[in-house]
Each structure stands twice: as structure tokens, then as C-alpha cells.
Amino acid sequence: MTKPNDSMLLKANLKQLRLPTIGAEFEKLAREATASNQTFEQYLLRLTELEVATRQSNALATRIRQADFSVEKDLENFDFSASQAVNKQKVLELARCGPPCGRCPIIQRSNVCLLGQPGTGKTHLAIALGNSAARHGHQVRFFTASSTRRPGW
């Protein structure tokens, strides 16, 4: 049984260590662990899994916010049959953001430039590819050729 002072000290330590999810969840998970006869290792694993998941989620949200997409788009909503000029296999390869090709622009830290007539889905594809890259842990920045702002890394 922990004393109230111990709980306050633990919360202060977790705050100083910058472990906010563990600080918010440890008491509730301790009660659940006691009720279900979990080992200390199982309890600690669950706590750290929550912290890691929260950090990953926050990092993704930050990458997407910093990308400055004008709207939210993904590849599931893109109609490849409507545009014959779009190479679906190439787009899906770019969306994987990595091997096996090894020539991925994301890995080589180069730009992707989409050219074509108005209404062909260039912006949709650019945003969808950027979202995919952000989900794979890459930092991306979206802007159009006609925009007055330029990327500032």
C-alpha cells in the first residue's frame, strides 16, 4: 500500500522525467493489475506501452501539423481510373517510403514534383504522399508552386 505522500512524490518525479502518460495512468493501471493478478513486469510493460503509444501519436500529429497540408487527403480516396497519366504502381511505391527500391525520394531527401493539367489530382496525390511519409516517421513540408510561402526547414 502506498502512502499519499509517495504518490505525490512519484507524480513529481514522473513530471520531471517528462513521462506524462505514466503519471496520468499509473494509479488506474495499478488497480487493474492488482485486480487481475498481474506481475509487476506486466504492469510496468503496460505503463511503458501507453507512454510510447502516446509519444508516437503526438509525434505524428506534430509532423502532419508542420507539413502544413491545405486539406486532408489520402490514397484510399484517390481515383486512379479517372487519370490515365498517373502511374498507380509508382505512386504506391512512393507511398511505401523506403526499400526495396532504395531510390525513394524520401530516403534520398529530395523533392517530389507533380506536373500536369488542372484537375488531374496533383494536390491530392502530393498531400496523400506527404501523409504517408509522415506516418512512416519522415518530416515533410507541403507547398504549391504558386504559393507565396516557401518551405523553411
Backbone as CSV, one residue per row, in Angstrom:
resi,resn,N_x,N_y,N_z,CA_x,CA_y,CA_z,C_x,C_y,C_z
1,MET,0.845,-1.188,0.000,0.000,0.000,0.000,0.880,1.238,0.000
2,THR,0.610,2.136,-0.912,1.413,3.351,-0.987,0.785,4.443,-0.143
3,LYS,1.623,5.263,0.414,1.165,6.403,1.199,0.840,7.544,0.239
4,PRO,-0.073,8.435,0.629,-0.412,9.575,-0.235,0.816,10.398,-0.619
5,ASN,1.756,10.538,0.322,2.970,11.308,0.039,3.808,10.623,-1.043
6,ASP,3.855,9.273,-1.022,4.593,8.537,-2.042,4.011,8.798,-3.432
7,SER,2.695,8.819,-3.504,2.025,9.058,-4.779,2.353,10.450,-5.313
8,MET,2.372,11.433,-4.430,2.697,12.802,-4.841,4.152,12.898,-5.308
9,LEU,5.052,12.233,-4.596,6.459,12.233,-4.988,6.645,11.536,-6.337
10,LEU,5.942,10.422,-6.525,6.027,9.703,-7.793,5.533,10.575,-8.936
11,LYS,4.419,11.254,-8.742,3.895,12.146,-9.783,4.881,13.267,-10.099
12,ALA,5.513,13.814,-9.079,6.506,14.876,-9.291,7.706,14.341,-10.076
13,ASN,8.161,13.146,-9.717,9.288,12.546,-10.432,8.936,12.267,-11.885
14,LEU,7.743,11.733,-12.121,7.323,11.433,-13.485,7.187,12.711,-14.314
15,LYS,6.750,13.770,-13.684,6.659,15.055,-14.388,8.056,15.550,-14.745
16,GLN,8.992,15.451,-13.803,10.365,15.896,-14.069,11.021,15.044,-15.150
17,LEU,10.708,13.754,-15.173,11.253,12.854,-16.189,10.522,12.960,-17.523
18,ARG,9.502,13.801,-17.554,8.677,14.007,-18.746,8.026,12.701,-19.211
19,LEU,7.318,12.081,-18.284,6.545,10.869,-18.568,5.089,11.126,-18.188
20,PRO,4.415,12.026,-18.927,3.071,12.451,-18.527,2.017,11.350,-18.596
21,THR,2.110,10.462,-19.552,1.096,9.415,-19.666,1.198,8.439,-18.501
22,ILE,2.411,8.072,-18.145,2.590,7.195,-16.982,2.062,7.891,-15.734
23,GLY,2.369,9.188,-15.584,1.881,9.948,-14.437,0.366,9.989,-14.355
24,ALA,-0.279,10.037,-15.488,-1.743,10.110,-15.514,-2.395,8.744,-15.333
25,GLU,-1.705,7.677,-15.705,-2.338,6.357,-15.756,-1.867,5.348,-14.704
26,PHE,-0.795,5.631,-13.971,-0.224,4.580,-13.126,-1.155,4.098,-12.030
27,GLU,-1.935,4.987,-11.449,-2.834,4.568,-10.354,-3.955,3.673,-10.873
28,LYS,-4.565,4.079,-11.966,-5.653,3.273,-12.544,-5.143,1.903,-12.975
29,LEU,-4.002,1.882,-13.652,-3.443,0.606,-14.098,-2.971,-0.253,-12.927
30,ALA,-2.539,0.379,-11.837,-2.138,-0.385,-10.645,-3.345,-1.102,-10.051
31,ARG,-4.477,-0.417,-10.012,-5.702,-1.066,-9.503,-6.104,-2.233,-10.403
32,GLU,-6.038,-2.013,-11.724,-6.385,-3.086,-12.664,-5.410,-4.256,-12.552
33,ALA,-4.139,-3.951,-12.379,-3.126,-5.009,-12.255,-3.341,-5.826,-10.985
34,THR,-3.685,-5.158,-9.909,-3.947,-5.864,-8.655,-5.187,-6.752,-8.791
35,ALA,-6.217,-6.214,-9.423,-7.466,-6.973,-9.577,-7.287,-8.190,-10.474
36,SER,-6.386,-8.111,-11.452,-6.212,-9.234,-12.377,-4.947,-10.046,-12.089
37,ASN,-4.333,-9.829,-10.915,-3.146,-10.594,-10.502,-1.995,-10.513,-11.499
38,GLN,-1.774,-9.351,-12.070,-0.655,-9.178,-12.999,0.649,-9.076,-12.212
39,THR,1.728,-9.493,-12.856,3.044,-9.325,-12.251,3.456,-7.864,-12.368
40,PHE,4.479,-7.499,-11.604,4.986,-6.136,-11.684,5.487,-5.837,-13.092
41,GLU,6.140,-6.809,-13.715,6.661,-6.610,-15.068,5.535,-6.363,-16.062
42,GLN,4.425,-7.084,-15.917,3.281,-6.879,-16.811,2.698,-5.478,-16.621
43,TYR,2.605,-5.060,-15.373,2.100,-3.723,-15.055,3.018,-2.650,-15.647
44,LEU,4.311,-2.808,-15.439,5.277,-1.839,-15.946,5.290,-1.821,-17.476
45,LEU,5.184,-2.995,-18.080,5.122,-3.071,-19.548,3.920,-2.307,-20.070
46,ARG,2.770,-2.479,-19.453,1.554,-1.782,-19.893,1.720,-0.271,-19.770
47,LEU,2.315,0.166,-18.663,2.558,1.600,-18.482,3.466,2.165,-19.575
48,THR,4.554,1.470,-19.836,5.502,1.975,-20.842,4.912,1.891,-22.247
49,GLU,4.103,0.877,-22.513,3.436,0.798,-23.824,2.529,2.003,-24.045
50,LEU,1.799,2.403,-23.006,0.936,3.578,-23.122,1.751,4.845,-23.382
51,GLU,2.861,4.984,-22.683,3.715,6.168,-22.876,4.269,6.207,-24.299
52,VAL,4.761,5.078,-24.778,5.316,5.012,-26.133,4.240,5.315,-27.177
53,ALA,3.064,4.723,-27.016,1.972,4.948,-27.971,1.564,6.418,-28.003
54,THR,1.497,7.039,-26.841,1.135,8.457,-26.779,2.190,9.314,-27.461
55,ARG,3.454,9.002,-27.224,4.536,9.779,-27.850,4.516,9.618,-29.371
56,GLN,4.286,8.394,-29.839,4.225,8.175,-31.286,3.061,8.942,-31.903
57,SER,1.935,8.901,-31.243,0.755,9.613,-31.732,0.999,11.125,-31.761
58,ASN,1.600,11.643,-30.709,1.896,13.083,-30.657,2.918,13.476,-31.713
59,ALA,3.917,12.628,-31.928,4.941,12.929,-32.943,4.322,12.962,-34.333
60,LEU,3.427,12.013,-34.630,2.750,12.005,-35.931,1.906,13.262,-36.106
61,ALA,1.158,13.619,-35.081,0.328,14.825,-35.168,1.189,16.064,-35.399
62,THR,2.338,16.116,-34.762,3.249,17.251,-34.950,3.796,17.282,-36.369
63,ARG,4.217,16.115,-36.892,4.742,16.076,-38.267,3.680,16.507,-39.271
64,ILE,2.451,16.064,-39.086,1.372,16.429,-40.014,1.052,17.922,-39.893
65,ARG,1.041,18.447,-38.670,0.777,19.873,-38.485,1.897,20.706,-39.128
66,GLN,3.142,20.297,-38.947,4.268,21.038,-39.503,4.342,20.928,-41.028
67,ALA,3.763,19.881,-41.595,3.757,19.722,-43.049,2.920,20.812,-43.714
68,ASP,1.962,21.348,-42.975,1.135,22.454,-43.451,0.307,22.081,-44.684
69,PHE,-0.330,20.909,-44.634,-1.210,20.497,-45.722,-2.420,21.421,-45.772
70,SER,-2.868,21.746,-46.979,-4.013,22.632,-47.128,-5.333,21.925,-46.796
71,VAL,-5.423,20.641,-47.082,-6.584,19.812,-46.763,-6.087,18.419,-46.392
72,GLU,-6.985,17.580,-45.887,-6.602,16.209,-45.542,-6.980,15.265,-46.688
73,LYS,-5.999,14.563,-47.222,-6.222,13.624,-48.327,-5.423,12.361,-48.079
74,ASP,-5.895,11.244,-48.655,-5.129,10.003,-48.602,-5.318,9.233,-49.900
75,LEU,-4.508,8.201,-50.076,-4.554,7.433,-51.329,-5.820,6.592,-51.459
76,GLU,-6.451,6.232,-50.355,-7.667,5.422,-50.426,-8.788,6.145,-51.165
77,ASN,-8.777,7.474,-51.135,-9.826,8.258,-51.783,-9.463,8.728,-53.187
78,PHE,-8.285,8.359,-53.670,-7.869,8.804,-54.998,-8.361,7.817,-56.051
79,ASP,-8.974,8.345,-57.116,-9.498,7.511,-58.191,-8.454,7.403,-59.304
80,PHE,-7.671,6.325,-59.258,-6.619,6.126,-60.251,-7.194,5.906,-61.647
81,SER,-8.414,5.384,-61.737,-9.008,5.125,-63.054,-9.419,6.417,-63.764
82,ALA,-9.582,7.510,-63.025,-10.007,8.773,-63.629,-8.868,9.488,-64.343
83,SER,-7.634,9.154,-64.009,-6.488,9.810,-64.640,-5.560,8.753,-65.215
84,GLN,-5.558,8.629,-66.513,-4.744,7.619,-67.193,-3.246,7.901,-67.090
85,ALA,-2.882,9.169,-66.904,-1.470,9.544,-66.884,-0.775,9.177,-65.568
86,VAL,-1.553,8.890,-64.526,-0.973,8.589,-63.220,-0.595,7.117,-63.153
87,ASN,0.664,6.857,-62.869,1.177,5.501,-62.737,0.900,5.020,-61.308
88,LYS,-0.134,4.208,-61.148,-0.558,3.760,-59.826,0.562,3.028,-59.095
89,GLN,1.266,2.172,-59.790,2.331,1.400,-59.155,3.438,2.325,-58.636
90,LYS,3.789,3.337,-59.396,4.823,4.284,-58.969,4.364,5.070,-57.747
91,VAL,3.107,5.496,-57.761,2.572,6.255,-56.626,2.579,5.388,-55.370
92,LEU,2.143,4.141,-55.494,2.134,3.245,-54.335,3.555,2.950,-53.851
93,GLU,4.495,2.876,-54.772,5.908,2.673,-54.399,6.414,3.870,-53.605
94,LEU,6.071,5.078,-54.056,6.462,6.283,-53.324,5.821,6.324,-51.944
95,ALA,4.579,5.852,-51.844,3.858,5.878,-50.570,4.458,4.921,-49.544
96,ARG,5.172,3.894,-50.008,5.816,2.962,-49.073,6.990,3.604,-48.360
97,CYS,7.544,4.645,-48.937,8.604,5.445,-48.316,9.852,4.659,-47.951
98,GLY,10.289,3.800,-48.805,11.528,3.118,-48.472,11.847,1.982,-49.400
99,PRO,12.686,1.064,-48.929,13.072,-0.094,-49.741,11.845,-0.829,-50.229
100,PRO,11.893,-1.617,-51.253,13.109,-2.210,-51.787,13.819,-1.374,-52.839
101,CYS,13.200,-0.336,-53.366,13.829,0.359,-54.497,15.109,1.089,-54.107
102,GLY,15.170,1.644,-52.896,16.360,2.362,-52.471,16.511,3.717,-53.143
103,ARG,15.685,3.994,-54.137,15.744,5.272,-54.839,14.614,6.187,-54.387
104,CYS,14.014,5.870,-53.284,12.881,6.646,-52.784,13.317,8.087,-52.504
105,PRO,12.580,9.069,-53.012,12.946,10.472,-52.783,13.010,10.833,-51.303
106,ILE,12.195,10.195,-50.491,12.199,10.492,-49.062,13.535,10.089,-48.450
107,ILE,13.997,8.885,-48.772,15.256,8.402,-48.229,16.422,9.224,-48.762
108,GLN,16.340,9.628,-50.022,17.400,10.439,-50.614,17.269,11.920,-50.260
109,ARG,16.226,12.267,-49.492,15.961,13.638,-49.065,15.855,14.591,-50.264
110,SER,15.129,14.147,-51.282,14.902,15.002,-52.447,13.421,15.336,-52.545
111,ASN,13.085,16.245,-53.421,11.712,16.703,-53.582,10.944,15.818,-54.551
112,VAL,9.627,15.857,-54.414,8.736,15.228,-55.382,7.949,16.361,-56.016
113,CYS,8.002,16.436,-57.323,7.312,17.488,-58.061,6.300,16.832,-58.991
114,LEU,5.038,17.202,-58.864,3.979,16.631,-59.690,3.533,17.672,-60.708
115,LEU,3.573,17.295,-61.978,3.208,18.204,-63.065,2.009,17.649,-63.820
116,GLY,1.179,18.524,-64.351,0.047,18.078,-65.154,-1.008,19.149,-65.278
117,GLN,-2.042,18.820,-66.022,-3.151,19.736,-66.255,-3.942,19.952,-64.966
118,PRO,-4.672,21.071,-64.891,-5.531,21.306,-63.724,-6.579,20.203,-63.583
119,GLY,-6.855,19.834,-62.360,-7.905,18.863,-62.087,-7.503,17.415,-62.247
120,THR,-6.222,17.138,-62.341,-5.779,15.751,-62.540,-5.415,15.053,-61.231
121,GLY,-5.476,15.763,-60.110,-5.223,15.143,-58.817,-3.825,15.331,-58.269
122,LYS,-3.101,16.309,-58.787,-1.724,16.528,-58.317,-1.686,16.885,-56.837
123,THR,-2.528,17.794,-56.405,-2.551,18.204,-54.999,-2.982,17.045,-54.110
124,HIS,-3.994,16.318,-54.551,-4.469,15.160,-53.794,-3.325,14.165,-53.600
125,LEU,-2.619,13.838,-54.683,-1.507,12.888,-54.588,-0.372,13.423,-53.717
126,ALA,-0.043,14.697,-53.861,1.041,15.271,-53.075,0.731,15.202,-51.577
127,ILE,-0.486,15.558,-51.215,-0.873,15.516,-49.802,-0.919,14.074,-49.302
128,ALA,-1.461,13.173,-50.114,-1.526,11.758,-49.714,-0.126,11.178,-49.533
129,LEU,0.791,11.492,-50.432,2.172,11.019,-50.297,2.849,11.632,-49.076
130,GLY,2.588,12.897,-48.830,3.137,13.552,-47.643,2.618,12.942,-46.361
131,ASN,1.324,12.640,-46.323,0.747,11.979,-45.149,1.366,10.607,-44.935
132,SER,1.556,9.885,-46.019,2.173,8.560,-45.923,3.594,8.670,-45.371
133,ALA,4.343,9.635,-45.870,5.714,9.827,-45.389,5.729,10.208,-43.914
134,ALA,4.807,11.069,-43.504,4.734,11.464,-42.091,4.400,10.256,-41.213
135,ARG,3.517,9.392,-41.695,3.166,8.180,-40.928,4.356,7.214,-40.825
136,HIS,5.268,7.303,-41.779,6.476,6.470,-41.748,7.605,7.139,-40.967
137,GLY,7.324,8.273,-40.339,8.305,8.926,-39.483,9.160,9.985,-40.143
138,HIS,8.818,10.382,-41.361,9.608,11.385,-42.067,9.020,12.775,-41.879
139,GLN,9.890,13.767,-41.862,9.449,15.151,-41.808,9.170,15.612,-43.236
140,VAL,8.002,16.175,-43.463,7.619,16.634,-44.798,7.114,18.075,-44.721
141,ARG,7.115,18.721,-45.879,6.595,20.085,-45.982,5.856,20.190,-47.299
142,PHE,4.612,20.672,-47.242,3.781,20.795,-48.435,3.673,22.263,-48.835
143,PHE,3.854,22.511,-50.120,3.554,23.819,-50.666,3.335,23.667,-52.162
144,THR,2.601,24.608,-52.735,2.349,24.585,-54.177,3.338,25.518,-54.861
145,ALA,3.534,25.321,-56.148,4.459,26.169,-56.908,3.978,27.611,-56.939
146,SER,2.678,27.806,-56.866,2.138,29.172,-56.934,2.027,29.840,-55.574
147,SER,2.327,29.128,-54.512,2.190,29.730,-53.186,3.281,30.767,-52.946
148,THR,2.961,31.751,-52.124,3.938,32.806,-51.822,4.877,32.370,-50.714
149,ARG,4.505,31.362,-49.966,5.385,30.899,-48.889,6.271,29.764,-49.431
150,ARG,7.426,29.702,-48.912,8.373,28.669,-49.303,8.733,27.854,-48.073
151,PRO,9.139,26.641,-48.288,9.463,25.816,-47.122,10.623,26.398,-46.341
152,GLY,10.470,26.426,-45.048,11.546,26.899,-44.179,11.934,25.810,-43.216
153,TRP,12.908,25.032,-43.573,13.353,23.957,-42.678,14.189,24.614,-41.642
